[in-house]
Each structure stands twice: as structure tokens, then as C-alpha cells.
Amino acid sequence: MMHLHLSWTLLVYLVIFSSRDSSCFASEFTFELPDNEKQCFYEVREKDEECLLEYQVVSGGKYDVDIQVRDPGNRVIHQDTKKQYDTFTWKTSASGAFTFCFSNEFSSFSHKVIFFGISCGDDPMLGGEDDDRPGAMTQMEANTLAIFESLKAVISYQTHFRLNEFTGRRVANGLHNRVLWWSVGEIIVLLSVGVGQVLLVRSFFSDRKNVGSSGPGGKVRIGV
């Protein structure tokens, strides 16, 4: 009975952590970026927030993209060119809309699939911001906090593993198609060479000219 009570208490704490609407914000997106195009995303944040941006090109071309981040004053706070993946951490200097632009304008024929995630703010405290109880956390609260941190790490690992799996699948499919068409081309060449050799050998034994034929009067005529 005691184990059942502890399990329900732990479940309640985890639900509070996972569903609490606090200053912590995180979002993830996956989108297609056509060739010769540029796409921008906007996120409104408050001042003095710690934010993290991570992105990765999961398919397309040479797996590279240009990125630019601008603050609400339209000042460039981060810029990079032809990167496959990267992370960028900054502290918001003003409240307003931050702009995240991804550019594929340098590519003329290959479109890209890009994943990026944005997280801002701190994680909620156990018990909420209004919890001003004196003293240290209880053993249950400490264990719950440790489980919560482990779950966040698991989610992050799963996201990166899914991206790597998707990238590997696209590479494997592309390699499979190239090997398939290369094999088809080799078969066509082999068949063409085989048919050509058969026709060439047959031409050696075909009697196209009357080399030795009997003429009038039983005389042998050489040639035609």
C-alpha cells in the first residue's frame, strides 16, 4: 500500500512538471527549404531570457544552409554560412520578436529539409514559483527532480537519434538507387557486347561471296 501511495505521489509531481505553464518555452520545427529561397521564423520573447537555438540539415544537397538571427531592433546577433548543424546560445537584450532566417539561395537545384528547435527560460521549480518553504527539498522531491532531468535528456537524445536515423535512411535510399541504375546500365552494356560478339562471329562464317563456283562448260570461275 505504501508503494502505491509513493507511485501516485511521484506521478502527480511528474504531471506538474510536464504540464506546468511557466517561463520555460521550447518548440521544434521541421520544414522544407526549396532552392533559391529564404524562409524566416519569428518568436516573441521577453528581456533577459536565456535562449538556445539548435538546427540541423537532415537532407538535401551537401547538407548545408545559411542562417541569420536578428533581435527586435533588426540587429544581427548571429550569422553563419553553409553549416550542416550548429547551436547558438544568447541572452535576450530586449523584449520583442526575434527573427530566425534560413537561406538556400546559394543552391540552384537542391532543396533542403531542416530541423531547428528553440528553447528559452528556466525550468520550473519544484512546487512552483510561489513555494517559499524553508529548508532543503525532501527525498521525494529530489528524486522527482532527478527523474525530470533524466527525462529531458532522454527527449533530447531521442530527437537527435531520429534526425540521424532520417539522414541515414535518405543516404541509404540514394545509394540504393544509384547502385540499382548502375547495375541496370552494366546489364545493358553486357547484353549489347554479347549480341555484338555473336553477330561478329556469325559474320565470319556467312557465305556472302561465291569464292569458288562452277561456270559454263564445267570451268571453275574464281570470284564473281
Residue, then its C-alpha position, 0 to 999 in steps of 0.5 A: m500500500m505504501h508503494l502505491h501511495l509513493s507511485w501516485t505521489l511521484l506521478v502527480y509531481l511528474v504531471i506538474f512538471s510536464s504540464r506546468d505553464s511557466s517561463c520555460f518555452a521550447s518548440e521544434f520545427t521541421f520544414e522544407l527549404p526549396d532552392n533559391e529561397k529564404q524562409c524566416f521564423y519569428e518568436v516573441r520573447e521577453k528581456d533577459e531570457e536565456c535562449l538556445l537555438e539548435y538546427q540541423v540539415v537532415s537532407g538535401g544537397k551537401y547538407d548545408v544552409d545559411i542562417q541569420v538571427r536578428d533581435p527586435g531592433n533588426r540587429v544581427i546577433h548571429q550569422d553563419t554560412k553553409k553549416q550542416y548543424d550548429t547551436f547558438t546560445w544568447k541572452t535576450s537584450a530586449s523584449g520583442a520578436f526575434t527573427f530566425c532566417f534560413s537561406n538556400e539561395f546559394s543552391s540552384f537545384s537542391h532543396k533542403v529539409i531542416f530541423f531547428g528547435i528553440s528553447c528559452g527560460d528556466d525550468p520550473m521549480l519544484g512546487g512552483e514559483d510561489d513555494d517559499r518553504p524553508g529548508a532543503m527539498t525532501q527525498m521525494e522531491a529530489n528524486t522527482l527532480a532527478i527523474f525530470e532531468s533524466l527525462k529531458a535528456v532522454i527527449s533530447y537524445q531521442t530527437h537527435f537519434r531520429l534526425n540521424e536515423f532520417t539522414g541515414r535512411r535518405v543516404a541509404n535510399g540514394l545509394h540504393n538507387r544509384v547502385l540499382w541504375w548502375s547495375v541496370g546500365e552494366i546489364i545493358v552494356l553486357l547484353s549489347v557486347g554479347v549480341g555484338q560478339v555473336l553477330l561478329v562471329r556469325s559474320f565470319f562464317s556467312d557465305r556472302k561471296n561465291v569464292g569458288s563456283s562452277g561456270p559454263g562448260g564445267k570451268v571453275r570461275i574464281g570470284v564473281 
